[in-house]
Amino acid sequence: MSTEKARKIRKARRVDFRCTLGFSSGEIAGEATILNISPAGCRAESDINLADGLEFQALIHVPNQSRPIKIERASVRWVLGNAFGLSFILMLASERARLREALDQAK
């Protein structure tokens, strides 16, 4: 996916932010490193091969927080090598608020 196209469809501004993302579904489980993130999604890298359209539950392990931020349902939107784009489809409002707070502190 071209950078220009990615910018056109992005709903929220991304912030450079490095942390661990754990993910699991009935098909696959593993970890990735988040490279940038917004309240609506992120770009990450993983050694595990992922496919467009794959959906799973995810945990964002934010430094200095006692528990991870839980994403009930996330969807892989694109894959390029080890990098992939993830859309956060379903999150509790309290978890999205925690994510926004972490991003505000990171700016």
N, C-alpha and C positions, 0 to 999 in steps of 0.2 A: 504494500500500500504506500502510495506516495505521501510525503509529508504534507503537501498541499491538500490532498484529499482528506487526510486525517484531521487537519485543522478545520475543514469545512463541517465535518460531522461531529466534532467534539462539542459537548454541551457545557463543559466547565473547564476553566484554566487549570492546567497541571502544575504541580510544584515538584522541583527536584527533591527527592526524599528517598533515602536508602533504608530498607528494613526487610525482614523476612516475611514471606507469604506462605502459609501452609494451605494445601488444598486437598480435597478428597471427594470422591463420588463412588458409585458402585463399580466404575470402570478403572479408576486410576487414583493414586495418592502420591503426594510428594511435596517438595518445597521449591520456592523460587525467590529471587531477589528483586524487590520492587525498585525501579529506577526513577520513576516519577508517578505522581498520584494526584487525583482530584476526588471530590466527594462522589463522583459518578463512575470512576474507573481508574485504571493504572496501566503502566507499561512495566513489564517484568521480564526476567530471563530465568530459564531453568534448563537443566540437563535432561529433563524428561520431555519427550516429544508430545506436544499437544496438537489438537486439530481444531480448526474453525468450528464454532458451534458447540463445542464441548461445554457442558454446564456442570458446576460443582459447588460445594460449600467451601468457604475460605476463611482463614484466620490471619489477620494482619498483626504481626508482633511488633508493636511500636516500642522503641527504646524508652525506658523510664516509666512504663505503664505496667501495672501488676498483672493485668489480664489482656489477652488479645482482643482486637475488634473483630466481631463475627459478621460475616457476610453470608446470609442464608442461601442466596443463589447468585452465582456469577457466571458469565458466559464469555468464552474466548471469541473475540471479534476478528482477529487476524493473527497470523504466525509468520515470522520471517527468521529463519535459522532458529537460534535458541530464544529469541525475543518474541513476545506476544502481547497483544492488547486485550485487556480484560474489562468488561462492563459489569458494574455492580447492579444487578437487577432487583434484588430483594434484600433489604436491611431493615432492622428495627430502627425507629426514629432515634432512640437513645444511642444506638451504635453509630449511626450517621453523625450525630452530634459529637460523639467522642472523636470521630475521624476529623471532622471540621476543626475541633479544638486542637488536635495534634498538628494539623496543617497550619493553623494560625500561629502556633508556637514555633513552627519550623521556618516561617517566612522571615 
